[in-house]
């Protein structure tokens, strides 16, 4: 049986959600709330995904993450 870490699970959730909503910016809070996940861990995972250039991020009131 394949076991994945919680971080990998969160990353897969975030990437699949962003793939289903291309071009729409999503906040870490919005993603965490939509799937009842930890907001802090989701923010850290999204930051790592942005650093790896798997998603793009923008700051500010209309900022967020997107493909």
C-alpha positions in Angstrom: 0.0 0.0 0.0 1.3 3.4 -0.9 1.6 5.9 1.9 2.1 9.6 1.3 2.9 12.4 3.8 0.3 15.0 4.7 2.3 17.6 2.8 2.2 15.5 -0.4 -1.6 15.0 0.2 -2.1 18.8 0.5 0.0 19.5 -2.6 -2.1 17.0 -4.6 -5.3 18.6 -3.4 -4.0 22.1 -4.2 -2.6 21.1 -7.6 -5.8 19.3 -8.6 -8.0 22.2 -7.5 -5.9 24.7 -9.4 -6.0 22.5 -12.5 -9.8 22.4 -12.4 -9.9 26.2 -12.2 -7.2 27.4 -14.6 -6.5 31.1 -14.6 -8.4 31.8 -11.4 -6.3 32.9 -8.4 -6.9 30.9 -5.3 -5.9 31.9 -1.8 -4.4 29.4 0.7 -7.2 30.2 3.0 -9.8 29.5 0.3 -8.3 26.2 -0.6 -8.0 25.1 3.0 -11.5 26.1 3.8 -12.9 24.4 0.7 -11.4 21.0 1.7 -11.5 21.4 5.5 -7.7 21.4 5.8 -5.1 23.3 7.9 -4.7 26.8 6.6 -1.1 27.1 7.9 0.0 23.8 6.3 -1.7 24.7 3.0 0.0 28.1 2.9 3.4 26.4 3.5 2.8 23.8 0.8 1.7 26.4 -1.7 4.8 28.4 -0.9 6.9 25.4 -1.7 5.0 24.7 -4.9 5.6 28.3 -6.0 9.3 28.1 -5.1 9.5 25.0 -7.3 7.7 27.0 -10.1 4.8 24.5 -10.2 2.4 27.3 -9.5 2.6 31.0 -9.8 1.9 33.3 -6.9 1.0 37.0 -6.6 0.8 39.1 -3.5 -1.7 41.7 -2.5 -5.4 41.9 -1.9 -6.2 40.2 -5.2 -3.3 37.9 -5.0 -3.1 34.1 -4.7 -1.9 31.0 -6.5 -2.7 29.8 -10.0 -1.3 27.7 -12.8 
